[in-house]
């Protein structure tokens, strides 16, 4: 399986886990709490496979950066959490950083 697909699935699992973390209401909702644990376990398991091909710093930057952007969007769309202009600019800079790593860095396969 291509390394970026595995990384995307790891990001998706982490995003599901973090969304469930919000829904678990500090682990007081058992079903959501179980989803948190399973999703994070799956995410880290998948993340470990990406380290065979990509450097840990790049993997973590992509995983955390994409997760931050996705969670911010989910927070806005699902939980009604507002994003002000500095937050949107910051998220755009994260996306620009991810693009820069993938397009120009010799640390990643092109």
C-alpha positions, 0 to 999 in steps of 0.5 A: 500500500502506498505510504501516503495512503497509509499516512492518510488513513492514520490521519483519518483515524486520528481525526476520528479519535479526536472527534470522539474525544470531544464527544466523550465529554471527558470520558464520561460517555462509554461508547465515544470513549471506546472509539477514542482508544481504538481510533488512536491505536489504529492511527499509531499502528498505521503511523508506524508503517510510514516510518519505514519510508519517511523520516519521523520528523516529516511523518509527524509534521504531516500527521499532526498538521493535517490532523490539526486542519481537519479537527479545526474544520470538524470543530467548526462544522460539527461542534459550532466552534468559531474560527477567527481570522488569525486561526484561519491564517494559521491553518492556511500556513499549516497547509502551506507548510505541508505543501512545501514539505511535499513539493520541495523537500528532498526528505520525501519521495516525489 
